[in-house]
Amino acid sequence: MANIQARRDKSGKLISFSVRVHRGIGADGKPLKPYTATFKVSPTWTEKKRAKKGRSFRRDL
């Protein structure tokens, strides 16, 4: 399951999305390190386009 978190600067402006994917448990019974990626947001994108690009980035993982 992928977890997406919006990252904002001190003024509240959206700068990027952080995506974290849980990879499960290894053969030794210990949890595997989650896969993480950061998706930068262009300042010219609209809110609708940001959400669409974020969903497509999550699917590509």
Distance bins in CASP14 RR format, pairs under 12 A and 6 or more apart:
PFRMAT RR
TARGET T0000
AUTHOR 0000-0000-0000
RMODE 2
METHOD distances of the structure
MODEL  1
1 19 0 0 0 0 0 1 0 0 0 0 0
1 20 0 0 0 0 1 0 0 0 0 0 0
1 21 1 0 0 1 0 0 0 0 0 0 0
1 22 1 0 1 0 0 0 0 0 0 0 0
1 23 0 0 0 0 0 1 0 0 0 0 0
1 24 0 0 0 0 1 0 0 0 0 0 0
1 34 0 0 0 0 0 1 0 0 0 0 0
1 35 0 0 0 0 0 1 0 0 0 0 0
1 58 0 0 0 0 0 1 0 0 0 0 0
1 61 0 0 0 0 0 1 0 0 0 0 0
2 17 0 0 0 0 0 1 0 0 0 0 0
2 18 0 0 0 0 0 1 0 0 0 0 0
2 19 1 0 1 0 0 0 0 0 0 0 0
2 20 1 0 0 1 0 0 0 0 0 0 0
2 21 1 0 1 0 0 0 0 0 0 0 0
2 22 0 0 0 0 1 0 0 0 0 0 0
2 23 0 0 0 0 0 1 0 0 0 0 0
2 34 0 0 0 0 1 0 0 0 0 0 0
2 35 0 0 0 0 1 0 0 0 0 0 0
2 36 0 0 0 0 0 1 0 0 0 0 0
2 37 0 0 0 0 1 0 0 0 0 0 0
2 39 0 0 0 0 0 1 0 0 0 0 0
2 54 0 0 0 0 0 1 0 0 0 0 0
2 55 0 0 0 0 1 0 0 0 0 0 0
2 57 0 0 0 0 1 0 0 0 0 0 0
2 58 1 0 1 0 0 0 0 0 0 0 0
2 59 0 0 0 0 1 0 0 0 0 0 0
2 60 0 0 0 0 0 1 0 0 0 0 0
2 61 1 0 0 1 0 0 0 0 0 0 0
3 17 0 0 0 0 0 1 0 0 0 0 0
3 18 0 0 0 0 1 0 0 0 0 0 0
3 19 1 0 0 1 0 0 0 0 0 0 0
3 20 1 0 1 0 0 0 0 0 0 0 0
3 21 1 0 0 1 0 0 0 0 0 0 0
3 22 1 0 0 1 0 0 0 0 0 0 0
3 34 0 0 0 0 1 0 0 0 0 0 0
3 35 0 0 0 0 0 1 0 0 0 0 0
3 36 0 0 0 0 1 0 0 0 0 0 0
3 37 0 0 0 0 0 1 0 0 0 0 0
3 58 0 0 0 0 1 0 0 0 0 0 0
3 61 0 0 0 0 0 1 0 0 0 0 0
4 16 0 0 0 0 0 1 0 0 0 0 0
4 17 1 0 1 0 0 0 0 0 0 0 0
4 18 1 0 0 1 0 0 0 0 0 0 0
4 19 1 0 1 0 0 0 0 0 0 0 0
4 20 0 0 0 0 1 0 0 0 0 0 0
4 21 0 0 0 0 1 0 0 0 0 0 0
4 36 0 0 0 0 0 1 0 0 0 0 0
4 37 0 0 0 0 0 1 0 0 0 0 0
4 38 0 0 0 0 0 1 0 0 0 0 0
4 39 0 0 0 0 1 0 0 0 0 0 0
4 50 0 0 0 0 0 1 0 0 0 0 0
4 51 0 0 0 0 1 0 0 0 0 0 0
4 53 0 0 0 0 0 1 0 0 0 0 0
4 54 1 0 0 1 0 0 0 0 0 0 0
4 55 0 0 0 0 1 0 0 0 0 0 0
4 56 0 0 0 0 0 1 0 0 0 0 0
4 57 0 0 0 0 1 0 0 0 0 0 0
4 58 1 0 0 1 0 0 0 0 0 0 0
4 59 0 0 0 0 0 1 0 0 0 0 0
4 61 0 0 0 0 0 1 0 0 0 0 0
5 14 0 0 0 0 0 1 0 0 0 0 0
5 15 0 0 0 0 0 1 0 0 0 0 0
5 16 0 0 0 0 1 0 0 0 0 0 0
5 17 1 0 0 1 0 0 0 0 0 0 0
5 18 1 0 1 0 0 0 0 0 0 0 0
5 19 0 0 0 0 1 0 0 0 0 0 0
5 20 1 0 0 1 0 0 0 0 0 0 0
5 36 0 0 0 0 0 1 0 0 0 0 0
5 37 0 0 0 0 0 1 0 0 0 0 0
5 38 0 0 0 0 0 1 0 0 0 0 0
5 39 0 0 0 0 0 1 0 0 0 0 0
5 54 0 0 0 0 0 1 0 0 0 0 0
5 58 0 0 0 0 0 1 0 0 0 0 0
6 12 0 0 0 0 1 0 0 0 0 0 0
6 13 0 0 0 0 0 1 0 0 0 0 0
6 14 1 0 1 0 0 0 0 0 0 0 0
6 15 0 0 0 0 1 0 0 0 0 0 0
6 16 0 0 0 0 1 0 0 0 0 0 0
6 17 1 0 1 0 0 0 0 0 0 0 0
6 18 0 0 0 0 1 0 0 0 0 0 0
6 19 0 0 0 0 0 1 0 0 0 0 0
6 38 0 0 0 0 0 1 0 0 0 0 0
6 39 0 0 0 0 0 1 0 0 0 0 0
6 41 0 0 0 0 1 0 0 0 0 0 0
6 47 0 0 0 0 0 1 0 0 0 0 0
6 50 0 0 0 0 1 0 0 0 0 0 0
6 51 0 0 0 0 0 1 0 0 0 0 0
6 54 0 0 0 0 1 0 0 0 0 0 0
7 13 0 0 0 0 0 1 0 0 0 0 0
7 14 1 0 0 1 0 0 0 0 0 0 0
7 15 1 0 1 0 0 0 0 0 0 0 0
7 16 1 0 1 0 0 0 0 0 0 0 0
7 17 1 0 0 1 0 0 0 0 0 0 0
7 18 1 0 1 0 0 0 0 0 0 0 0
7 19 0 0 0 0 0 1 0 0 0 0 0
7 20 0 0 0 0 0 1 0 0 0 0 0
7 38 1 0 0 1 0 0 0 0 0 0 0
7 39 0 0 0 0 1 0 0 0 0 0 0
7 40 0 0 0 0 1 0 0 0 0 0 0
7 41 0 0 0 0 1 0 0 0 0 0 0
8 14 1 0 1 0 0 0 0 0 0 0 0
8 15 1 0 0 1 0 0 0 0 0 0 0
8 16 0 0 0 0 1 0 0 0 0 0 0
8 17 0 0 0 0 0 1 0 0 0 0 0
8 18 0 0 0 0 0 1 0 0 0 0 0
8 41 0 0 0 0 0 1 0 0 0 0 0
9 15 1 0 1 0 0 0 0 0 0 0 0
9 16 0 0 0 0 1 0 0 0 0 0 0
9 41 0 0 0 0 0 1 0 0 0 0 0
9 43 0 0 0 0 0 1 0 0 0 0 0
13 41 0 0 0 0 1 0 0 0 0 0 0
13 43 0 0 0 0 1 0 0 0 0 0 0
13 50 0 0 0 0 0 1 0 0 0 0 0
14 39 0 0 0 0 0 1 0 0 0 0 0
14 40 0 0 0 0 0 1 0 0 0 0 0
14 41 1 0 1 0 0 0 0 0 0 0 0
14 42 0 0 0 0 0 1 0 0 0 0 0
14 43 0 0 0 0 1 0 0 0 0 0 0
14 45 0 0 0 0 1 0 0 0 0 0 0
14 46 0 0 0 0 0 1 0 0 0 0 0
14 47 0 0 0 0 1 0 0 0 0 0 0
14 49 0 0 0 0 0 1 0 0 0 0 0
14 50 1 0 0 1 0 0 0 0 0 0 0
14 51 0 0 0 0 0 1 0 0 0 0 0
14 53 0 0 0 0 0 1 0 0 0 0 0
14 54 0 0 0 0 0 1 0 0 0 0 0
15 38 0 0 0 0 1 0 0 0 0 0 0
15 39 0 0 0 0 0 1 0 0 0 0 0
15 40 1 0 0 1 0 0 0 0 0 0 0
15 41 1 0 0 1 0 0 0 0 0 0 0
15 42 0 0 0 0 0 1 0 0 0 0 0
15 43 0 0 0 0 1 0 0 0 0 0 0
15 45 0 0 0 0 0 1 0 0 0 0 0
15 50 0 0 0 0 0 1 0 0 0 0 0
16 37 0 0 0 0 0 1 0 0 0 0 0
16 38 1 0 1 0 0 0 0 0 0 0 0
16 39 1 0 1 0 0 0 0 0 0 0 0
16 40 1 0 1 0 0 0 0 0 0 0 0
16 41 1 0 1 0 0 0 0 0 0 0 0
16 42 0 0 0 0 0 1 0 0 0 0 0
16 43 0 0 0 0 0 1 0 0 0 0 0
16 45 0 0 0 0 0 1 0 0 0 0 0
16 50 0 0 0 0 0 1 0 0 0 0 0
16 53 0 0 0 0 0 1 0 0 0 0 0
16 54 0 0 0 0 0 1 0 0 0 0 0
16 57 0 0 0 0 0 1 0 0 0 0 0
17 36 0 0 0 0 0 1 0 0 0 0 0
17 37 0 0 0 0 1 0 0 0 0 0 0
17 38 1 0 0 1 0 0 0 0 0 0 0
17 39 1 0 1 0 0 0 0 0 0 0 0
17 40 0 0 0 0 1 0 0 0 0 0 0
17 41 1 0 0 1 0 0 0 0 0 0 0
17 45 0 0 0 0 0 1 0 0 0 0 0
17 50 0 0 0 0 1 0 0 0 0 0 0
17 51 0 0 0 0 1 0 0 0 0 0 0
17 53 0 0 0 0 1 0 0 0 0 0 0
17 54 1 0 1 0 0 0 0 0 0 0 0
17 55 0 0 0 0 0 1 0 0 0 0 0
17 56 0 0 0 0 0 1 0 0 0 0 0
17 57 1 0 0 1 0 0 0 0 0 0 0
17 58 0 0 0 0 1 0 0 0 0 0 0
17 61 0 0 0 0 0 1 0 0 0 0 0
18 34 0 0 0 0 0 1 0 0 0 0 0
18 35 0 0 0 0 0 1 0 0 0 0 0
18 36 1 0 0 1 0 0 0 0 0 0 0
18 37 1 0 0 1 0 0 0 0 0 0 0
18 38 1 0 1 0 0 0 0 0 0 0 0
18 39 1 0 0 1 0 0 0 0 0 0 0
18 40 0 0 0 0 0 1 0 0 0 0 0
18 41 0 0 0 0 0 1 0 0 0 0 0
18 54 0 0 0 0 0 1 0 0 0 0 0
18 57 0 0 0 0 0 1 0 0 0 0 0
18 58 0 0 0 0 0 1 0 0 0 0 0
19 34 0 0 0 0 1 0 0 0 0 0 0
19 35 0 0 0 0 1 0 0 0 0 0 0
19 36 1 0 0 1 0 0 0 0 0 0 0
19 37 1 0 1 0 0 0 0 0 0 0 0
19 38 1 0 0 1 0 0 0 0 0 0 0
19 39 1 0 0 1 0 0 0 0 0 0 0
19 40 0 0 0 0 0 1 0 0 0 0 0
19 53 0 0 0 0 0 1 0 0 0 0 0
19 54 0 0 0 0 1 0 0 0 0 0 0
19 55 0 0 0 0 0 1 0 0 0 0 0
19 56 0 0 0 0 0 1 0 0 0 0 0
19 57 1 0 0 1 0 0 0 0 0 0 0
19 58 1 0 1 0 0 0 0 0 0 0 0
19 59 0 0 0 0 0 1 0 0 0 0 0
19 60 0 0 0 0 1 0 0 0 0 0 0
19 61 1 0 0 1 0 0 0 0 0 0 0
20 33 0 0 0 0 0 1 0 0 0 0 0
20 34 1 0 1 0 0 0 0 0 0 0 0
20 35 1 0 0 1 0 0 0 0 0 0 0
20 36 1 0 1 0 0 0 0 0 0 0 0
20 37 0 0 0 0 1 0 0 0 0 0 0
20 38 0 0 0 0 0 1 0 0 0 0 0
20 39 0 0 0 0 0 1 0 0 0 0 0
20 58 0 0 0 0 0 1 0 0 0 0 0
20 61 0 0 0 0 1 0 0 0 0 0 0
21 32 0 0 0 0 0 1 0 0 0 0 0
21 33 0 0 0 0 0 1 0 0 0 0 0
21 34 1 0 0 1 0 0 0 0 0 0 0
21 35 1 0 1 0 0 0 0 0 0 0 0
21 36 1 0 0 1 0 0 0 0 0 0 0
21 37 0 0 0 0 1 0 0 0 0 0 0
21 57 0 0 0 0 0 1 0 0 0 0 0
21 58 0 0 0 0 1 0 0 0 0 0 0
21 59 0 0 0 0 0 1 0 0 0 0 0
21 60 0 0 0 0 0 1 0 0 0 0 0
21 61 1 0 1 0 0 0 0 0 0 0 0
22 31 0 0 0 0 1 0 0 0 0 0 0
22 32 0 0 0 0 1 0 0 0 0 0 0
22 33 0 0 0 0 1 0 0 0 0 0 0
22 34 1 0 1 0 0 0 0 0 0 0 0
22 35 0 0 0 0 1 0 0 0 0 0 0
22 36 0 0 0 0 0 1 0 0 0 0 0
22 61 0 0 0 0 0 1 0 0 0 0 0
23 30 0 0 0 0 0 1 0 0 0 0 0
23 31 0 0 0 0 1 0 0 0 0 0 0
23 32 1 0 1 0 0 0 0 0 0 0 0
23 33 1 0 0 1 0 0 0 0 0 0 0
23 34 1 0 0 1 0 0 0 0 0 0 0
23 35 1 0 0 1 0 0 0 0 0 0 0
23 36 0 0 0 0 0 1 0 0 0 0 0
23 61 0 0 0 0 0 1 0 0 0 0 0
24 30 0 0 0 0 1 0 0 0 0 0 0
24 31 1 0 0 1 0 0 0 0 0 0 0
24 32 1 0 1 0 0 0 0 0 0 0 0
24 33 0 0 0 0 1 0 0 0 0 0 0
24 34 0 0 0 0 1 0 0 0 0 0 0
24 35 0 0 0 0 0 1 0 0 0 0 0
25 31 1 0 1 0 0 0 0 0 0 0 0
25 32 1 0 0 1 0 0 0 0 0 0 0
25 33 0 0 0 0 0 1 0 0 0 0 0
25 34 0 0 0 0 0 1 0 0 0 0 0
26 32 1 0 1 0 0 0 0 0 0 0 0
26 33 0 0 0 0 0 1 0 0 0 0 0
34 61 0 0 0 0 0 1 0 0 0 0 0
35 58 0 0 0 0 0 1 0 0 0 0 0
35 60 0 0 0 0 0 1 0 0 0 0 0
35 61 1 0 0 1 0 0 0 0 0 0 0
36 61 0 0 0 0 1 0 0 0 0 0 0
37 54 0 0 0 0 0 1 0 0 0 0 0
37 57 1 0 0 1 0 0 0 0 0 0 0
37 58 0 0 0 0 1 0 0 0 0 0 0
37 60 0 0 0 0 1 0 0 0 0 0 0
37 61 1 0 0 1 0 0 0 0 0 0 0
38 54 0 0 0 0 0 1 0 0 0 0 0
38 57 0 0 0 0 1 0 0 0 0 0 0
39 45 0 0 0 0 0 1 0 0 0 0 0
39 50 0 0 0 0 1 0 0 0 0 0 0
39 51 0 0 0 0 0 1 0 0 0 0 0
39 53 1 0 0 1 0 0 0 0 0 0 0
39 54 1 0 1 0 0 0 0 0 0 0 0
39 55 0 0 0 0 0 1 0 0 0 0 0
39 56 0 0 0 0 1 0 0 0 0 0 0
39 57 1 0 1 0 0 0 0 0 0 0 0
39 58 0 0 0 0 1 0 0 0 0 0 0
39 60 0 0 0 0 0 1 0 0 0 0 0
39 61 0 0 0 0 0 1 0 0 0 0 0
40 50 0 0 0 0 0 1 0 0 0 0 0
40 53 0 0 0 0 0 1 0 0 0 0 0
40 54 0 0 0 0 0 1 0 0 0 0 0
40 57 0 0 0 0 0 1 0 0 0 0 0
41 47 0 0 0 0 0 1 0 0 0 0 0
41 49 0 0 0 0 1 0 0 0 0 0 0
41 50 1 0 1 0 0 0 0 0 0 0 0
41 51 0 0 0 0 0 1 0 0 0 0 0
41 52 0 0 0 0 0 1 0 0 0 0 0
41 53 1 0 0 1 0 0 0 0 0 0 0
41 54 0 0 0 0 1 0 0 0 0 0 0
41 57 0 0 0 0 0 1 0 0 0 0 0
42 49 0 0 0 0 1 0 0 0 0 0 0
42 50 0 0 0 0 1 0 0 0 0 0 0
42 53 0 0 0 0 1 0 0 0 0 0 0
42 54 0 0 0 0 0 1 0 0 0 0 0
43 49 0 0 0 0 0 1 0 0 0 0 0
43 50 0 0 0 0 0 1 0 0 0 0 0
44 50 0 0 0 0 0 1 0 0 0 0 0
45 51 0 0 0 0 1 0 0 0 0 0 0
45 52 0 0 0 0 1 0 0 0 0 0 0
45 53 1 0 0 1 0 0 0 0 0 0 0
45 54 0 0 0 0 0 1 0 0 0 0 0
46 52 0 0 0 0 1 0 0 0 0 0 0
46 53 0 0 0 0 0 1 0 0 0 0 0
47 53 0 0 0 0 0 1 0 0 0 0 0
47 54 0 0 0 0 0 1 0 0 0 0 0
48 54 0 0 0 0 0 1 0 0 0 0 0
48 55 0 0 0 0 0 1 0 0 0 0 0
49 55 0 0 0 0 0 1 0 0 0 0 0
49 56 0 0 0 0 0 1 0 0 0 0 0
50 56 0 0 0 0 0 1 0 0 0 0 0
50 57 0 0 0 0 0 1 0 0 0 0 0
51 57 0 0 0 0 0 1 0 0 0 0 0
51 58 0 0 0 0 0 1 0 0 0 0 0
52 58 0 0 0 0 0 1 0 0 0 0 0
52 59 0 0 0 0 0 1 0 0 0 0 0
53 59 0 0 0 0 0 1 0 0 0 0 0
53 60 0 0 0 0 0 1 0 0 0 0 0
54 60 0 0 0 0 1 0 0 0 0 0 0
54 61 0 0 0 0 0 1 0 0 0 0 0
55 61 0 0 0 0 0 1 0 0 0 0 0
END
